[in-house]
Amino acid sequence: MSEPKLYPIHNHLKGKTFFTAEKYQRFYNESIENPEAFWAKEACRLDWMQPFTKVKNTSYHKEDFHIRWYEDGTLNACYNCVDRHLKDKGDQVAIFWEGDNPEDSRTITYKELHQEISKFANVLRMHDVHKGDRVTIYLPMIPEAIIAILACARIGAIHSVVFAGFSAESLEGRIFDCDSHFLVTADEGVRGGKKIPLKKNVEEALQGKAAHILKKMIVVKRTGGDIPWQEKRDFWYHEEMDKVAIDCPLEEMGAEDPLFILYTSGSTGKPKGVLHTTGGYLVYAALTHQYVFDYHPGDIYWCTADIGWVTGHTYSIYGPLANGATIVLFEGVPQYPDASRFWKIVDKYKVTIFYTAPTVIRSLMREGTDFVQKTSRASLRILGSVGEPINPEAWEWYYDNVGNGRCPIMDTWWQTETGGILISALPGVTPLKPGSATFPLFGVKPALVNHKGQIIENNSEAEGNLVLLDSWPGQMRTVYGDQERFIKTYFTDFPGMYFSGDGARRDKEGNYWITGRVDDVINVSGHRLGTAEVESALDAHPKVVESAVVGFPHDIKGQGIYAFVTLHKKEPPSESLRKELIDLVRRKIGAIATPDRIQWASGLPKTRSGKIMRRILRKIAANELETLGDISTLADPLVVDDLVKNHKYTVSA
Ligand code: 6R9
């Protein structure tokens, strides 16, 4: 591999950022040598009701497995994100909301946000929602989404946000899994000028096993479109908000009380309910938001992630609001009305910190630089990237065109499970290498291990499975309702360590380069999908015998979805069947899971013990037909000839 280009620290940032290289090193060493002292000090950034006396109490060992941070402290996350700012920042804008239509916007101050949250928290209580209850939130990117999330936090209810792009069936599974009696949705969402039938999806979700679980819902009127309605079960947001008082007392929460559940895909079975708790998560969210983005009062901060993903939780809501920031919340898409929309929003609100995903950058790159160049973007200071490895071409385009060569890019590596960023550059500290997430943050101890779980020598060049050797406060605590699955998924392949499921390389300076998932998870436009989920959707079609799904390199999405499908003998493949299968997957999971390619397969390559050899399928999907590797262990090696032949037709289809 050729040496990557190095981007030194910008002169204009020197002396102005929280950290210098020397200070980072000192802090990092302290955090590793004495985590107790480091995390005790850092927790003071929050307001606690009862101060904690214990800081870290964690063990990754099977016999005595536990993860607890600040366990005897109490606090309220909503208080920390809103109430405590009222004294000095009541009139400061908390949210600049920009609608899908450029003419729609709302400005909400901290004082107003506090009132709305308090009222909605009272609405929840009026409907019998209390501490520990699970509330499903299925909302588009409107202020009510943040209001609902923080209202749950205020009364100690556990929110489970379901991405508004997920289908009725995905929603049903998530309501069922966490036994959620209460839901908040909108009549319809609006994105790119199109309406999304949210309430209708909810109705459909309630046709099946979730029907007897969900008792009530609140509906925000966003478009006023026609929707199904059931008296006594469905309530309008605006009507309920008129019935309640403005004051809402806070629930005192233990640091280890659950804050939220967020479902994410793994390599096996149904999505897992990742559970985060209150104290450690919020300390970690606030710290990483402040340091990674060098956040200072006065910054206008915009993270484009949807609230349905973890980035939307930690870096659109909890982190920035805990730090008293002014945030931008955008309802729409980057290409509507045209491909300069993001940069127009940057200019309109004078955004200084901008955080997005590589797939967005690649899709805008395709539209050309004119759309960028016709805007100023002079306000920008720091750029961020998250969700998947950023390829150097996209990095350079982002850096040169969006940031005009003035703004460092923080390539941030983390996961739903980690709660916050673990590996990232820091402004003013790290020279940048396009495509590398660079160095670990404070308290984070990454290592690379071989397949036996042996650590590949520290601090030298290496490649292997990315693990973390010790706990950090933002770490997930369990899979909701399934502690065994939690331990099995993350702490069993390599005992005594947290296994991320990612592979990585470390260069001789110690920079980490994430190479992607090493399990059966694919990353489509920065969103995680388990191949097993897509397969089980395809297999549900009566004409399908079995299927195997793999990722393949995709110019815009990073990875595309390639499905090999075997039909019953008497069923001929057809264009209409291909469409039916695509529709089926969209209906069962959502549009993000749409297969890009479906290849008809007379058989799948299996070992004699019946295991599908995905390695071979990945090669075929990627069109690397010359390097299929050893196929002699297959039960029927001839299957491969057939697949290779058919691949040609699939790609040209
Ligand atoms: C935050 C988020 C996590 C997976 C993760 C990895 C990939 C995220 C990345 C990255 C390379 C980065 N990933 N950030 N890969 N460089 N900067 O995306 O959470 O949806 O749970 O996905 O995304 O593969 O394991 P989540």
Boltz pocket constraint, residues with backbone or C-beta under 6 A from the ligand:
constraints:
  - pocket:
      binder: B
      contacts: [[A, 264], [A, 309], [A, 310], [A, 311], [A, 385], [A, 386], [A, 387], [A, 388], [A, 389], [A, 390], [A, 411], [A, 412], [A, 413], [A, 414], [A, 415], [A, 416], [A, 417], [A, 423], [A, 437], [A, 500], [A, 501], [A, 502], [A, 514], [A, 516], [A, 517], [A, 523], [A, 526], [A, 527], [A, 528]]
      max_distance: 6.0
